[in-house]
Amino acid sequence: MADRPHARPAAPTDSTIDSEDWDGRDLSGESHRNVAFVQVDMTEASGRGAEFFECTFRDVRFNVSEHTDSAFVNCTFVRCSFFDAVFTGCKLVGSMFDGCTYDLLKVEGGDWSFTGLPGADLRRASFVDVRMREADLTGARCAGATIRGTDLSGAWLHRADFSRCDLRGSDLSSLDPRTAEVAGAVIDVPQAVTIATALGLDVR
């Protein structure tokens, strides 16, 4: 298990849902706290306003699921699959991801601040207009990904690979191009000034 950002331990759970089939389930309005979900199939599940607080998801399939205005706060995701999953306006503050897969993951809006995604393979993922303040993206592989209009202020970006990544409109104030890979990344003019300033250049 990778370290959680800011040394927060994984929350304890007091009940378990094991090997259940939630394929296509409507999660709207459901609320779960301190629950361990183990090998649960949530393929094509969907819902608005679902709440998961301090839950652990282990080997859970979120494939082709759609979540709108839902909360997964201080949760832990271990070896979960997010193939073609969509999170719109969701709150995942403080959640930790370890050994998960994210092919075609789409995140639009919402708050993913303080999330832990160290070493995550996000090359085929998309984050648009997401708040990711102080998120841990140490060593994350984002080459060719889309991370647009995203607030990365205070994020941990050491050894992250943003080569060929579309970063336009994102807050790159925490990006040190000397410790991250940025070759071929697409940025706008204000971002170019921010990066030049980080390199100690005098932009006039």
MARLOKOL-602480 format. One record per atom (N, C-alpha, C): residue number from 1; atom name; x, y, z. Coordinates in pm, whole numbers, padded with zeros to 5 digits. Layout:
MARLOKOL-602480
ATOM    nr   atom        x        y        z
ATOM   NUM     CA        X        Y        Z
...
END
This chain:
MARLOKOL-602480
ATOM    nr   atom        x        y        z
ATOM     1      N    00084   -00119    00000
ATOM     1     CA    00000    00000    00000
ATOM     1      C    00088    00124    00000
ATOM     2      N    00063    00213   -00094
ATOM     2     CA    00138    00338   -00099
ATOM     2      C    00101    00425    00020
ATOM     3      N    00194    00514    00057
ATOM     3     CA    00167    00604    00168
ATOM     3      C    00055    00700    00132
ATOM     4      N   -00030    00730    00229
ATOM     4     CA   -00136    00826    00208
ATOM     4      C   -00079    00966    00221
ATOM     5      N   -00130    01062    00145
ATOM     5     CA   -00082    01199    00157
ATOM     5      C   -00100    01250    00299
ATOM     6      N   -00001    01326    00343
ATOM     6     CA   -00008    01389    00475
ATOM     6      C   -00018    01285    00587
ATOM     7      N    00028    01162    00560
ATOM     7     CA    00038    01056    00661
ATOM     7      C   -00097    01018    00721
ATOM     8      N   -00206    01033    00647
ATOM     8     CA   -00336    00992    00699
ATOM     8      C   -00350    00841    00682
ATOM     9      N   -00380    00769    00791
ATOM     9     CA   -00398    00625    00778
ATOM     9      C   -00532    00593    00714
ATOM    10      N   -00542    00474    00656
ATOM    10     CA   -00670    00430    00601
ATOM    10      C   -00771    00416    00713
ATOM    11      N   -00892    00458    00689
ATOM    11     CA   -00996    00453    00792
ATOM    11      C   -01034    00308    00821
ATOM    12      N   -01061    00275    00947
ATOM    12     CA   -01105    00139    00980
ATOM    12      C   -01246    00115    00929
ATOM    13      N   -01278   -00010    00899
ATOM    13     CA   -01413   -00045    00855
ATOM    13      C   -01478   -00134    00960
ATOM    14      N   -01611   -00127    00968
ATOM    14     CA   -01680   -00208    01068
ATOM    14      C   -01784   -00303    01009
ATOM    15      N   -01791   -00308    00874
ATOM    15     CA   -01877   -00405    00808
ATOM    15      C   -01822   -00432    00670
ATOM    16      N   -01862   -00546    00611
ATOM    16     CA   -01805   -00587    00482
ATOM    16      C   -01915   -00632    00386
ATOM    17      N   -01904   -00587    00262
ATOM    17     CA   -01989   -00637    00154
ATOM    17      C   -01896   -00712    00059
ATOM    18      N   -01912   -00841    00050
ATOM    18     CA   -01814   -00926   -00018
ATOM    18      C   -01877   -00999   -00137
ATOM    19      N   -01812   -00983   -00254
ATOM    19     CA   -01845   -01061   -00375
ATOM    19      C   -01990   -01045   -00420
ATOM    20      N   -02049   -00930   -00398
ATOM    20     CA   -02187   -00909   -00442
ATOM    20      C   -02191   -00853   -00585
ATOM    21      N   -02301   -00879   -00654
ATOM    21     CA   -02320   -00832   -00791
ATOM    21      C   -02407   -00706   -00788
ATOM    22      N   -02341   -00590   -00805
ATOM    22     CA   -02413   -00463   -00813
ATOM    22      C   -02412   -00411   -00956
ATOM    23      N   -02399   -00500   -01051
ATOM    23     CA   -02395   -00463   -01192
ATOM    23      C   -02524   -00389   -01229
ATOM    24      N   -02509   -00266   -01279
ATOM    24     CA   -02624   -00188   -01321
ATOM    24      C   -02705   -00129   -01207
ATOM    25      N   -02659   -00138   -01087
ATOM    25     CA   -02734   -00090   -00970
ATOM    25      C   -02748    00062   -00972
ATOM    26      N   -02865    00111   -00931
ATOM    26     CA   -02887    00254   -00913
ATOM    26      C   -02844    00290   -00771
ATOM    27      N   -02735    00366   -00760
ATOM    27     CA   -02679    00403   -00630
ATOM    27      C   -02735    00534   -00577
ATOM    28      N   -02827    00594   -00648
ATOM    28     CA   -02878    00727   -00611
ATOM    28      C   -02928    00729   -00466
ATOM    29      N   -02877    00825   -00390
ATOM    29     CA   -02923    00845   -00254
ATOM    29      C   -02869    00748   -00152
ATOM    30      N   -02793    00647   -00194
ATOM    30     CA   -02738    00551   -00096
ATOM    30      C   -02630    00618   -00011
ATOM    31      N   -02616    00571    00113
ATOM    31     CA   -02514    00626    00202
ATOM    31      C   -02446    00511    00276
ATOM    32      N   -02313    00506    00268
ATOM    32     CA   -02235    00400    00333
ATOM    32      C   -02119    00463    00409
ATOM    33      N   -02094    00417    00528
ATOM    33     CA   -01984    00471    00609
ATOM    33      C   -01904    00356    00670
ATOM    34      N   -01772    00362    00657
ATOM    34     CA   -01681    00263    00715
ATOM    34      C   -01716    00120    00673
ATOM    35      N   -01747    00106    00544
ATOM    35     CA   -01780   -00026    00489
ATOM    35      C   -01665   -00073    00400
ATOM    36      N   -01630   -00201    00409
ATOM    36     CA   -01532   -00260    00319
ATOM    36      C   -01607   -00330    00205
ATOM    37      N   -01582   -00286    00082
ATOM    37     CA   -01639   -00350   -00036
ATOM    37      C   -01530   -00437   -00098
ATOM    38      N   -01551   -00566   -00102
ATOM    38     CA   -01448   -00659   -00149
ATOM    38      C   -01500   -00738   -00269
ATOM    39      N   -01431   -00728   -00382
ATOM    39     CA   -01467   -00800   -00505
ATOM    39      C   -01614   -00778   -00542
ATOM    40      N   -01660   -00656   -00527
ATOM    40     CA   -01797   -00622   -00566
ATOM    40      C   -01797   -00575   -00711
ATOM    41      N   -01893   -00623   -00790
ATOM    41     CA   -01902   -00584   -00931
ATOM    41      C   -01999   -00467   -00943
ATOM    42      N   -01945   -00346   -00966
ATOM    42     CA   -02027   -00227   -00985
ATOM    42      C   -02027   -00184   -01132
ATOM    43      N   -02002   -00278   -01222
ATOM    43     CA   -02003   -00248   -01364
ATOM    43      C   -02138   -00187   -01405
ATOM    44      N   -02131   -00075   -01476
ATOM    44     CA   -02248   -00003   -01525
ATOM    44      C   -02342    00044   -01414
ATOM    45      N   -02293    00048   -01290
ATOM    45     CA   -02372    00110   -01183
ATOM    45      C   -02376    00260   -01210
ATOM    46      N   -02479    00326   -01160
ATOM    46     CA   -02489    00470   -01180
ATOM    46      C   -02568    00530   -01066
ATOM    47      N   -02562    00662   -01055
ATOM    47     CA   -02641    00724   -00951
ATOM    47      C   -02602    00868   -00927
ATOM    48      N   -02692    00939   -00864
ATOM    48     CA   -02671    01079   -00828
ATOM    48      C   -02685    01093   -00676
ATOM    49      N   -02589    01163   -00617
ATOM    49     CA   -02599    01193   -00475
ATOM    49      C   -02566    01079   -00381
ATOM    50      N   -02499    00973   -00430
ATOM    50     CA   -02458    00865   -00340
ATOM    50      C   -02345    00913   -00250
ATOM    51      N   -02334    00855   -00130
ATOM    51     CA   -02233    00897   -00033
ATOM    51      C   -02160    00775    00022
ATOM    52      N   -02028    00781    00013
ATOM    52     CA   -01941    00678    00070
ATOM    52      C   -01836    00750    00154
ATOM    53      N   -01839    00729    00285
ATOM    53     CA   -01745    00796    00374
ATOM    53      C   -01653    00694    00439
ATOM    54      N   -01522    00715    00424
ATOM    54     CA   -01419    00632    00489
ATOM    54      C   -01442    00483    00461
ATOM    55      N   -01477    00454    00336
ATOM    55     CA   -01495    00314    00295
ATOM    55      C   -01369    00262    00226
ATOM    56      N   -01355    00132    00222
ATOM    56     CA   -01245    00068    00149
ATOM    56      C   -01302   -00016    00036
ATOM    57      N   -01250    00005   -00084
ATOM    57     CA   -01291   -00072   -00201
ATOM    57      C   -01171   -00155   -00246
ATOM    58      N   -01185   -00286   -00239
ATOM    58     CA   -01073   -00374   -00274
ATOM    58      C   -01116   -00469   -00386
ATOM    59      N   -01045   -00462   -00500
ATOM    59     CA   -01078   -00546   -00616
ATOM    59      C   -01222   -00523   -00662
ATOM    60      N   -01265   -00398   -00661
ATOM    60     CA   -01400   -00363   -00704
ATOM    60      C   -01395   -00315   -00849
ATOM    61      N   -01493   -00357   -00929
ATOM    61     CA   -01499   -00317   -01069
ATOM    61      C   -01599   -00202   -01085
ATOM    62      N   -01546   -00084   -01120
ATOM    62     CA   -01628    00034   -01147
ATOM    62      C   -01643    00055   -01298
ATOM    63      N   -01617   -00046   -01376
ATOM    63     CA   -01614   -00032   -01522
ATOM    63      C   -01746    00023   -01577
ATOM    64      N   -01736    00123   -01665
ATOM    64     CA   -01850    00181   -01735
ATOM    64      C   -01958    00230   -01637
ATOM    65      N   -01917    00264   -01515
ATOM    65     CA   -02012    00319   -01418
ATOM    65      C   -02016    00471   -01432
ATOM    66      N   -02126    00533   -01387
ATOM    66     CA   -02142    00678   -01396
ATOM    66      C   -02189    00732   -01262
ATOM    67      N   -02112    00827   -01209
ATOM    67     CA   -02140    00883   -01078
ATOM    67      C   -02154    01034   -01091
ATOM    68      N   -02265    01088   -01041
ATOM    68     CA   -02293    01230   -01054
ATOM    68      C   -02321    01291   -00916
ATOM    69      N   -02251    01400   -00885
ATOM    69     CA   -02271    01471   -00758
ATOM    69      C   -02266    01375   -00639
ATOM    70      N   -02178    01278   -00646
ATOM    70     CA   -02164    01179   -00539
ATOM    70      C   -02036    01204   -00460
ATOM    71      N   -02027    01142   -00342
ATOM    71     CA   -01912    01164   -00254
ATOM    71      C   -01845    01030   -00220
ATOM    72      N   -01713    01028   -00235
ATOM    72     CA   -01629    00915   -00192
ATOM    72      C   -01518    00979   -00107
ATOM    73      N   -01550    01016    00015
ATOM    73     CA   -01460    01097    00098
ATOM    73      C   -01374    01010    00189
ATOM    74      N   -01243    01036    00187
ATOM    74     CA   -01146    00962    00268
ATOM    74      C   -01158    00811    00248
ATOM    75      N   -01185    00771    00124
ATOM    75     CA   -01196    00629    00093
ATOM    75      C   -01061    00573    00046
ATOM    76      N   -01050    00443    00045
ATOM    76     CA   -00930    00375   -00003
ATOM    76      C   -00970    00279   -00115
ATOM    77      N   -00903    00291   -00230
ATOM    77     CA   -00930    00206   -00345
ATOM    77      C   -00805    00122   -00373
ATOM    78      N   -00819   -00009   -00365
ATOM    78     CA   -00705   -00099   -00386
ATOM    78      C   -00736   -00195   -00500
ATOM    79      N   -00652   -00194   -00603
ATOM    79     CA   -00665   -00283   -00719
ATOM    79      C   -00805   -00277   -00780
ATOM    80      N   -00861   -00158   -00789
ATOM    80     CA   -00993   -00140   -00850
ATOM    80      C   -00977   -00104   -00998
ATOM    81      N   -01079   -00135   -01076
ATOM    81     CA   -01078   -00104   -01218
ATOM    81      C   -01179    00005   -01247
ATOM    82      N   -01132    00111   -01318
ATOM    82     CA   -01217    00225   -01352
ATOM    82      C   -01229    00240   -01504
ATOM    83      N   -01231    00131   -01577
ATOM    83     CA   -01238    00139   -01722
ATOM    83      C   -01363    00212   -01767
ATOM    84      N   -01345    00322   -01840
ATOM    84     CA   -01455    00399   -01899
ATOM    84      C   -01555    00448   -01794
ATOM    85      N   -01509    00464   -01668
ATOM    85     CA   -01597    00518   -01563
ATOM    85      C   -01603    00670   -01576
ATOM    86      N   -01715    00728   -01532
ATOM    86     CA   -01735    00873   -01541
ATOM    86      C   -01774    00926   -01403
ATOM    87      N   -01699    01028   -01357
ATOM    87     CA   -01730    01097   -01232
ATOM    87      C   -01757    01243   -01266
ATOM    88      N   -01880    01288   -01245
ATOM    88     CA   -01918    01424   -01277
ATOM    88      C   -01959    01499   -01151
ATOM    89      N   -01887    01605   -01119
ATOM    89     CA   -01920    01685   -01002
ATOM    89      C   -01909    01610   -00871
ATOM    90      N   -01821    01511   -00864
ATOM    90     CA   -01809    01427   -00744
ATOM    90      C   -01701    01479   -00648
ATOM    91      N   -01714    01442   -00522
ATOM    91     CA   -01619    01482   -00418
ATOM    91      C   -01543    01358   -00372
ATOM    92      N   -01412    01356   -00396
ATOM    92     CA   -01328    01245   -00354
ATOM    92      C   -01216    01293   -00262
ATOM    93      N   -01240    01397   -00188
ATOM    93     CA   -01138    01458   -00102
ATOM    93      C   -01078    01354   -00008
ATOM    94      N   -00943    01349   -00005
ATOM    94     CA   -00872    01263    00088
ATOM    94      C   -00869    01116    00054
ATOM    95      N   -00918    01078   -00064
ATOM    95     CA   -00919    00936   -00098
ATOM    95      C   -00784    00891   -00154
ATOM    96      N   -00753    00763   -00136
ATOM    96     CA   -00624    00707   -00175
ATOM    96      C   -00644    00593   -00274
ATOM    97      N   -00564    00594   -00379
ATOM    97     CA   -00572    00492   -00484
ATOM    97      C   -00441    00414   -00489
ATOM    98      N   -00451    00282   -00491
ATOM    98     CA   -00331    00199   -00492
ATOM    98      C   -00350    00080   -00587
ATOM    99      N   -00267    00073   -00690
ATOM    99     CA   -00270   -00041   -00781
ATOM    99      C   -00396   -00049   -00865
ATOM   100      N   -00460    00065   -00891
ATOM   100     CA   -00583    00067   -00970
ATOM   100      C   -00553    00089   -01118
ATOM   101      N   -00652    00062   -01204
ATOM   101     CA   -00638    00090   -01347
ATOM   101      C   -00743    00194   -01386
ATOM   102      N   -00705    00283   -01482
ATOM   102     CA   -00786    00401   -01511
ATOM   102      C   -00812    00422   -01661
ATOM   103      N   -00806    00317   -01740
ATOM   103     CA   -00824    00334   -01885
ATOM   103      C   -00957    00401   -01917
ATOM   104      N   -00950    00513   -01989
ATOM   104     CA   -01067    00589   -02036
ATOM   104      C   -01149    00649   -01922
ATOM   105      N   -01090    00660   -01803
ATOM   105     CA   -01157    00728   -01692
ATOM   105      C   -01183    00874   -01730
ATOM   106      N   -01303    00924   -01702
ATOM   106     CA   -01337    01063   -01730
ATOM   106      C   -01386    01130   -01602
ATOM   107      N   -01318    01238   -01564
ATOM   107     CA   -01356    01314   -01446
ATOM   107      C   -01388    01456   -01491
ATOM   108      N   -01508    01502   -01462
ATOM   108     CA   -01551    01635   -01502
ATOM   108      C   -01601    01711   -01379
ATOM   109      N   -01532    01820   -01344
ATOM   109     CA   -01572    01896   -01227
ATOM   109      C   -01550    01818   -01098
ATOM   110      N   -01591    01876   -00988
ATOM   110     CA   -01579    01808   -00860
ATOM   110      C   -01450    01842   -00787
ATOM   111      N   -01435    01785   -00668
ATOM   111     CA   -01322    01814   -00580
ATOM   111      C   -01246    01686   -00547
ATOM   112      N   -01126    01676   -00600
ATOM   112     CA   -01036    01563   -00572
ATOM   112      C   -00914    01610   -00493
ATOM   113      N   -00930    01713   -00413
ATOM   113     CA   -00818    01765   -00334
ATOM   113      C   -00770    01660   -00234
ATOM   114      N   -00640    01662   -00207
ATOM   114     CA   -00576    01574   -00109
ATOM   114      C   -00588    01426   -00146
ATOM   115      N   -00623    01396   -00272
ATOM   115     CA   -00626    01256   -00312
ATOM   115      C   -00484    01204   -00332
ATOM   116      N   -00468    01074   -00318
ATOM   116     CA   -00338    01011   -00339
ATOM   116      C   -00340    00922   -00462
ATOM   117      N   -00265    00963   -00564
ATOM   117     CA   -00255    00886   -00689
ATOM   117      C   -00108    00864   -00726
ATOM   118      N   -00023    00831   -00629
ATOM   118     CA    00119    00815   -00661
ATOM   118      C    00142    00699   -00756
ATOM   119      N    00218    00726   -00862
ATOM   119     CA    00251    00621   -00958
ATOM   119      C    00135    00577   -01046
ATOM   120      N    00022    00646   -01039
ATOM   120     CA   -00096    00604   -01116
ATOM   120      C   -00071    00617   -01266
ATOM   121      N   -00121    00520   -01342
ATOM   121     CA   -00112    00525   -01488
ATOM   121      C   -00237    00593   -01541
ATOM   122      N   -00226    00724   -01566
ATOM   122     CA   -00339    00805   -01610
ATOM   122      C   -00327    00844   -01757
ATOM   123      N   -00249    00769   -01832
ATOM   123     CA   -00221    00807   -01970
ATOM   123      C   -00346    00813   -02057
ATOM   124      N   -00448    00737   -02024
ATOM   124     CA   -00570    00738   -02105
ATOM   124      C   -00688    00794   -02026
ATOM   125      N   -00656    00876   -01926
ATOM   125     CA   -00760    00936   -01843
ATOM   125      C   -00779    01084   -01878
ATOM   126      N   -00891    01139   -01836
ATOM   126     CA   -00922    01279   -01862
ATOM   126      C   -00976    01346   -01736
ATOM   127      N   -00913    01458   -01698
ATOM   127     CA   -00959    01539   -01585
ATOM   127      C   -00985    01679   -01638
ATOM   128      N   -01108    01727   -01629
ATOM   128     CA   -01144    01859   -01681
ATOM   128      C   -01216    01938   -01573
ATOM   129      N   -01164    02058   -01544
ATOM   129     CA   -01225    02148   -01447
ATOM   129      C   -01240    02083   -01310
ATOM   130      N   -01136    02012   -01268
ATOM   130     CA   -01137    01941   -01139
ATOM   130      C   -01050    02015   -01039
ATOM   131      N   -01093    02019   -00915
ATOM   131     CA   -01011    02075   -00809
ATOM   131      C   -00925    01963   -00751
ATOM   132      N   -00792    01973   -00766
ATOM   132     CA   -00701    01870   -00717
ATOM   132      C   -00590    01932   -00632
ATOM   133      N   -00629    02025   -00549
ATOM   133     CA   -00531    02091   -00463
ATOM   133      C   -00462    01991   -00370
ATOM   134      N   -00330    02000   -00365
ATOM   134     CA   -00245    01916   -00279
ATOM   134      C   -00266    01767   -00305
ATOM   135      N   -00307    01732   -00425
ATOM   135     CA   -00316    01590   -00461
ATOM   135      C   -00175    01533   -00478
ATOM   136      N   -00158    01407   -00447
ATOM   136     CA   -00028    01341   -00461
ATOM   136      C   -00022    01269   -00595
ATOM   137      N    00049    01329   -00689
ATOM   137     CA    00070    01270   -00822
ATOM   137      C    00217    01234   -00841
ATOM   138      N    00285    01207   -00732
ATOM   138     CA    00426    01170   -00739
ATOM   138      C    00445    01050   -00831
ATOM   139      N    00527    01066   -00934
ATOM   139     CA    00556    00955   -01024
ATOM   139      C    00439    00912   -01110
ATOM   140      N    00332    00991   -01114
ATOM   140     CA    00216    00954   -01195
ATOM   140      C    00252    00959   -01344
ATOM   141      N    00196    00867   -01421
ATOM   141     CA    00222    00860   -01564
ATOM   141      C    00103    00922   -01638
ATOM   142      N    00121    01045   -01682
ATOM   142     CA    00012    01121   -01744
ATOM   142      C    00043    01156   -01889
ATOM   143      N    00140    01088   -01949
ATOM   143     CA    00178    01118   -02087
ATOM   143      C    00058    01100   -02180
ATOM   144      N    00026    01206   -02254
ATOM   144     CA   -00085    01200   -02348
ATOM   144      C   -00222    01215   -02287
ATOM   145      N   -00230    01235   -02155
ATOM   145     CA   -00359    01250   -02088
ATOM   145      C   -00416    01390   -02110
ATOM   146      N   -00538    01411   -02069
ATOM   146     CA   -00601    01543   -02071
ATOM   146      C   -00624    01588   -01927
ATOM   147      N   -00558    01697   -01889
ATOM   147     CA   -00577    01755   -01755
ATOM   147      C   -00596    01904   -01774
ATOM   148      N   -00717    01944   -01810
ATOM   148     CA   -00745    02082   -01849
ATOM   148      C   -00828    02155   -01743
ATOM   149      N   -00795    02283   -01723
ATOM   149     CA   -00871    02366   -01632
ATOM   149      C   -00873    02312   -01490
ATOM   150      N   -00769    02240   -01453
ATOM   150     CA   -00764    02172   -01324
ATOM   150      C   -00674    02245   -01224
ATOM   151      N   -00721    02258   -01101
ATOM   151     CA   -00647    02328   -00997
ATOM   151      C   -00549    02231   -00931
ATOM   152      N   -00422    02240   -00970
ATOM   152     CA   -00317    02154   -00915
ATOM   152      C   -00230    02229   -00815
ATOM   153      N   -00281    02339   -00761
ATOM   153     CA   -00200    02417   -00667
ATOM   153      C   -00163    02332   -00545
ATOM   154      N   -00037    02337   -00508
ATOM   154     CA    00011    02261   -00393
ATOM   154      C    00023    02112   -00418
ATOM   155      N   -00003    02066   -00542
ATOM   155     CA    00003    01923   -00571
ATOM   155      C    00146    01872   -00569
ATOM   156      N    00162    01744   -00540
ATOM   156     CA    00293    01679   -00539
ATOM   156      C    00316    01621   -00679
ATOM   157      N    00408    01680   -00753
ATOM   157     CA    00427    01645   -00894
ATOM   157      C    00567    01594   -00924
ATOM   158      N    00644    01565   -00821
ATOM   158     CA    00781    01518   -00841
ATOM   158      C    00782    01387   -00919
ATOM   159      N    00864    01381   -01025
ATOM   159     CA    00881    01263   -01110
ATOM   159      C    00755    01227   -01188
ATOM   160      N    00657    01315   -01193
ATOM   160     CA    00539    01288   -01276
ATOM   160      C    00574    01308   -01423
ATOM   161      N    00511    01231   -01510
ATOM   161     CA    00536    01240   -01653
ATOM   161      C    00415    01304   -01721
ATOM   162      N    00433    01431   -01762
ATOM   162     CA    00327    01505   -01830
ATOM   162      C    00359    01524   -01979
ATOM   163      N    00448    01444   -02032
ATOM   163     CA    00484    01460   -02173
ATOM   163      C    00361    01440   -02261
ATOM   164      N    00345    01530   -02357
ATOM   164     CA    00233    01528   -02452
ATOM   164      C    00097    01540   -02385
ATOM   165      N    00095    01581   -02260
ATOM   165     CA   -00030    01597   -02186
ATOM   165      C   -00092    01733   -02218
ATOM   166      N   -00223    01739   -02234
ATOM   166     CA   -00292    01866   -02255
ATOM   166      C   -00321    01927   -02119
ATOM   167      N   -00244    02029   -02084
ATOM   167     CA   -00253    02091   -01951
ATOM   167      C   -00315    02230   -01957
ATOM   168      N   -00370    02269   -02068
ATOM   168     CA   -00417    02407   -02084
ATOM   168      C   -00521    02445   -01979
ATOM   169      N   -00499    02564   -01921
ATOM   169     CA   -00592    02618   -01823
ATOM   169      C   -00575    02565   -01682
ATOM   170      N   -00482    02472   -01662
ATOM   170     CA   -00460    02416   -01528
ATOM   170      C   -00362    02502   -01448
ATOM   171      N   -00375    02500   -01317
ATOM   171     CA   -00283    02571   -01229
ATOM   171      C   -00155    02487   -01217
ATOM   172      N   -00046    02538   -01273
ATOM   172     CA    00082    02466   -01273
ATOM   172      C    00184    02529   -01179
ATOM   173      N    00136    02604   -01080
ATOM   173     CA    00227    02674   -00989
ATOM   173      C    00314    02578   -00909
ATOM   174      N    00272    02452   -00896
ATOM   174     CA    00352    02353   -00821
ATOM   174      C    00442    02270   -00910
ATOM   175      N    00437    02295   -01040
ATOM   175     CA    00515    02215   -01134
ATOM   175      C    00657    02268   -01148
ATOM   176      N    00754    02184   -01116
ATOM   176     CA    00895    02217   -01138
ATOM   176      C    00941    02137   -01259
ATOM   177      N    00961    02201   -01373
ATOM   177     CA    00999    02127   -01494
ATOM   177      C    01134    02057   -01483
ATOM   178      N    01209    02086   -01379
ATOM   178     CA    01337    02018   -01359
ATOM   178      C    01320    01883   -01291
ATOM   179      N    01203    01859   -01230
ATOM   179     CA    01181    01732   -01159
ATOM   179      C    01064    01653   -01215
ATOM   180      N    01004    01704   -01324
ATOM   180     CA    00894    01633   -01390
ATOM   180      C    00921    01634   -01540
ATOM   181      N    00862    01539   -01610
ATOM   181     CA    00878    01530   -01756
ATOM   181      C    00766    01610   -01822
ATOM   182      N    00802    01708   -01905
ATOM   182     CA    00700    01793   -01967
ATOM   182      C    00718    01805   -02118
ATOM   183      N    00806    01727   -02176
ATOM   183     CA    00832    01738   -02321
ATOM   183      C    00705    01717   -02402
ATOM   184      N    00676    01811   -02489
ATOM   184     CA    00562    01799   -02577
ATOM   184      C    00428    01830   -02513
ATOM   185      N    00428    01870   -02384
ATOM   185     CA    00302    01904   -02318
ATOM   185      C    00241    02028   -02383
ATOM   186      N    00109    02035   -02388
ATOM   186     CA    00040    02148   -02447
ATOM   186      C   -00003    02243   -02335
ATOM   187      N    00047    02368   -02341
ATOM   187     CA    00014    02467   -02240
ATOM   187      C   -00024    02598   -02307
ATOM   188      N   -00080    02690   -02230
ATOM   188     CA   -00115    02822   -02284
ATOM   188      C   -00008    02924   -02243
ATOM   189      N   -00023    03047   -02290
ATOM   189     CA    00078    03150   -02266
ATOM   189      C    00096    03181   -02117
ATOM   190      N   -00009    03203   -02037
ATOM   190     CA    00012    03228   -01894
ATOM   190      C    00086    03114   -01824
ATOM   191      N    00058    02990   -01864
ATOM   191     CA    00129    02877   -01804
ATOM   191      C    00277    02879   -01842
ATOM   192      N    00306    02918   -01964
ATOM   192     CA    00445    02928   -02008
ATOM   192      C    00522    03027   -01922
ATOM   193      N    00457    03137   -01887
ATOM   193     CA    00520    03236   -01800
ATOM   193      C    00544    03177   -01662
ATOM   194      N    00446    03104   -01610
ATOM   194     CA    00461    03042   -01478
ATOM   194      C    00579    02946   -01476
ATOM   195      N    00593    02864   -01580
ATOM   195     CA    00702    02768   -01586
ATOM   195      C    00836    02837   -01603
ATOM   196      N    00839    02941   -01687
ATOM   196     CA    00963    03015   -01706
ATOM   196      C    01007    03078   -01575
ATOM   197      N    00912    03131   -01499
ATOM   197     CA    00945    03191   -01371
ATOM   197      C    00998    03086   -01274
ATOM   198      N    00940    02965   -01278
ATOM   198     CA    00989    02857   -01192
ATOM   198      C    01132    02819   -01224
ATOM   199      N    01172    02842   -01349
ATOM   199     CA    01308    02812   -01391
ATOM   199      C    01404    02927   -01361
ATOM   200      N    01352    03034   -01301
ATOM   200     CA    01436    03146   -01263
ATOM   200      C    01457    03249   -01374
ATOM   201      N    01375    03237   -01481
ATOM   201     CA    01390    03332   -01591
ATOM   201      C    01317    03462   -01558
ATOM   202      N    01367    03571   -01613
ATOM   202     CA    01306    03703   -01596
ATOM   202      C    01219    03732   -01717
ATOM   203      N    01089    03712   -01702
ATOM   203     CA    00997    03730   -01813
ATOM   203      C    00950    03875   -01817
ATOM   204      N    00968    03942   -01932
ATOM   204     CA    00929    04083   -01944
ATOM   204      C    00836    04104   -02062
END
